[in-house]
Amino acid sequence: LSTLGIFLGSIIAFSIARFFKEKFLKAYEGHPFYQKTVKVLKKWGGMGIFLLYLFPGFPKDHLNYFLGLMPVRLRAFLILSTLGRIPGTLALCLQGDAVFSGDPKRIFITAGAFLFVFLIFVLVKKRLTTLF
């Protein structure tokens, strides 16, 4: 259910951005940041989008709107955003299950795994920020 809600919300956010895309492009198409972003998307393509959705802590809701303004097909967006979010959604479900079970060992193992992944993200975040 969580993945379905994320999927539907992503479609709505992407579609809202697409609705305003023409207006946005008239105002910002020549802006250097927009040009750089399009260039990065062309270079990294689907893999770049997938990685942005995969990493924990990245503002994915903002990314939904942003990609709606970029030259990205809806079908590719839906596949990449959904697949990129599944590991995080699964991990959050496992964490919730560990807390619900009340087993301190499971809670600490799950929290440790999350901390490990988050630390990797923090180490890679600066490099991702410069790329994307």
GUZADO-160834 format. One record per residue (C-alpha): x, y, z; residue in three letters. Coordinates in steps of 0.25 Angstrom, whole numbers, padded with zeros to 4 digits. Layout:
residues N
east->X north->Y up->Z type->ALA
...
END
This chain:
residues 132
east->0000 north->0000 up->0000 type->LEU
east->0011 north->0009 up->0003 type->SER
east->0018 north->0007 up->-0010 type->THR
east->0004 north->0009 up->-0017 type->LEU
east->0002 north->0022 up->-0010 type->GLY
east->0017 north->0027 up->-0014 type->ILE
east->0014 north->0023 up->-0028 type->PHE
east->0001 north->0031 up->-0029 type->LEU
east->0007 north->0043 up->-0022 type->GLY
east->0019 north->0043 up->-0031 type->SER
east->0010 north->0042 up->-0044 type->ILE
east->0002 north->0054 up->-0038 type->ILE
east->0014 north->0062 up->-0035 type->ALA
east->0021 north->0059 up->-0048 type->PHE
east->0008 north->0063 up->-0056 type->SER
east->0006 north->0076 up->-0048 type->ILE
east->0020 north->0080 up->-0052 type->ALA
east->0018 north->0076 up->-0067 type->ARG
east->0005 north->0084 up->-0067 type->PHE
east->0014 north->0097 up->-0063 type->PHE
east->0026 north->0092 up->-0072 type->LYS
east->0023 north->0102 up->-0084 type->GLU
east->0022 north->0114 up->-0074 type->LYS
east->0035 north->0109 up->-0067 type->PHE
east->0043 north->0107 up->-0080 type->LEU
east->0039 north->0121 up->-0085 type->LYS
east->0045 north->0127 up->-0072 type->ALA
east->0057 north->0118 up->-0069 type->TYR
east->0061 north->0110 up->-0081 type->GLU
east->0073 north->0119 up->-0084 type->GLY
east->0077 north->0119 up->-0069 type->HIS
east->0091 north->0113 up->-0067 type->PRO
east->0086 north->0104 up->-0056 type->PHE
east->0075 north->0098 up->-0064 type->TYR
east->0084 north->0096 up->-0076 type->GLN
east->0094 north->0089 up->-0067 type->LYS
east->0083 north->0080 up->-0061 type->THR
east->0079 north->0076 up->-0075 type->VAL
east->0093 north->0073 up->-0078 type->LYS
east->0095 north->0064 up->-0066 type->VAL
east->0082 north->0057 up->-0069 type->LEU
east->0086 north->0054 up->-0083 type->LYS
east->0100 north->0049 up->-0078 type->LYS
east->0095 north->0040 up->-0066 type->TRP
east->0081 north->0037 up->-0072 type->GLY
east->0072 north->0027 up->-0064 type->GLY
east->0084 north->0022 up->-0056 type->MET
east->0085 north->0036 up->-0050 type->GLY
east->0070 north->0037 up->-0047 type->ILE
east->0070 north->0023 up->-0041 type->PHE
east->0082 north->0026 up->-0032 type->LEU
east->0075 north->0039 up->-0027 type->LEU
east->0063 north->0031 up->-0023 type->TYR
east->0071 north->0020 up->-0017 type->LEU
east->0079 north->0029 up->-0007 type->PHE
east->0072 north->0031 up->0007 type->PRO
east->0070 north->0045 up->0011 type->GLY
east->0069 north->0051 up->-0003 type->PHE
east->0057 north->0060 up->-0005 type->PRO
east->0049 north->0051 up->-0014 type->LYS
east->0036 north->0059 up->-0014 type->ASP
east->0044 north->0071 up->-0019 type->HIS
east->0051 north->0062 up->-0029 type->LEU
east->0037 north->0057 up->-0035 type->ASN
east->0033 north->0072 up->-0038 type->TYR
east->0047 north->0075 up->-0043 type->PHE
east->0047 north->0063 up->-0053 type->LEU
east->0034 north->0067 up->-0058 type->GLY
east->0041 north->0080 up->-0064 type->LEU
east->0052 north->0072 up->-0070 type->MET
east->0052 north->0064 up->-0083 type->PRO
east->0048 north->0051 up->-0076 type->VAL
east->0037 north->0042 up->-0081 type->ARG
east->0026 north->0038 up->-0072 type->LEU
east->0028 north->0023 up->-0073 type->ARG
east->0043 north->0024 up->-0070 type->ALA
east->0040 north->0033 up->-0059 type->PHE
east->0030 north->0024 up->-0053 type->LEU
east->0039 north->0011 up->-0054 type->ILE
east->0052 north->0018 up->-0049 type->LEU
east->0045 north->0025 up->-0037 type->SER
east->0037 north->0013 up->-0033 type->THR
east->0049 north->0003 up->-0034 type->LEU
east->0058 north->0013 up->-0027 type->GLY
east->0049 north->0015 up->-0015 type->ARG
east->0046 north->0000 up->-0013 type->ILE
east->0058 north->-0003 up->-0005 type->PRO
east->0056 north->0009 up->0004 type->GLY
east->0041 north->0006 up->0006 type->THR
east->0045 north->-0009 up->0009 type->LEU
east->0055 north->-0004 up->0019 type->ALA
east->0045 north->0005 up->0026 type->LEU
east->0035 north->-0007 up->0027 type->CYS
east->0046 north->-0016 up->0033 type->LEU
east->0049 north->-0005 up->0043 type->GLN
east->0035 north->-0003 up->0047 type->GLY
east->0033 north->-0018 up->0048 type->ASP
east->0045 north->-0019 up->0057 type->ALA
east->0040 north->-0008 up->0066 type->VAL
east->0026 north->-0014 up->0066 type->PHE
east->0032 north->-0028 up->0070 type->SER
east->0039 north->-0021 up->0082 type->GLY
east->0051 north->-0029 up->0081 type->ASP
east->0063 north->-0020 up->0085 type->PRO
east->0073 north->-0028 up->0077 type->LYS
east->0065 north->-0027 up->0064 type->ARG
east->0063 north->-0012 up->0067 type->ILE
east->0078 north->-0010 up->0068 type->PHE
east->0082 north->-0018 up->0056 type->ILE
east->0072 north->-0011 up->0048 type->THR
east->0076 north->0003 up->0053 type->ALA
east->0090 north->-0001 up->0051 type->GLY
east->0088 north->-0005 up->0036 type->ALA
east->0080 north->0009 up->0034 type->PHE
east->0092 north->0016 up->0041 type->LEU
east->0102 north->0009 up->0032 type->PHE
east->0094 north->0013 up->0019 type->VAL
east->0092 north->0027 up->0024 type->PHE
east->0107 north->0029 up->0026 type->LEU
east->0110 north->0024 up->0012 type->ILE
east->0100 north->0034 up->0007 type->PHE
east->0107 north->0045 up->0015 type->VAL
east->0120 north->0041 up->0009 type->LEU
east->0115 north->0041 up->-0005 type->VAL
east->0105 north->0052 up->-0004 type->LYS
east->0116 north->0063 up->-0007 type->LYS
east->0120 north->0056 up->-0020 type->ARG
east->0105 north->0054 up->-0024 type->LEU
east->0102 north->0069 up->-0021 type->THR
east->0113 north->0073 up->-0030 type->THR
east->0108 north->0063 up->-0041 type->LEU
east->0093 north->0066 up->-0040 type->PHE
END
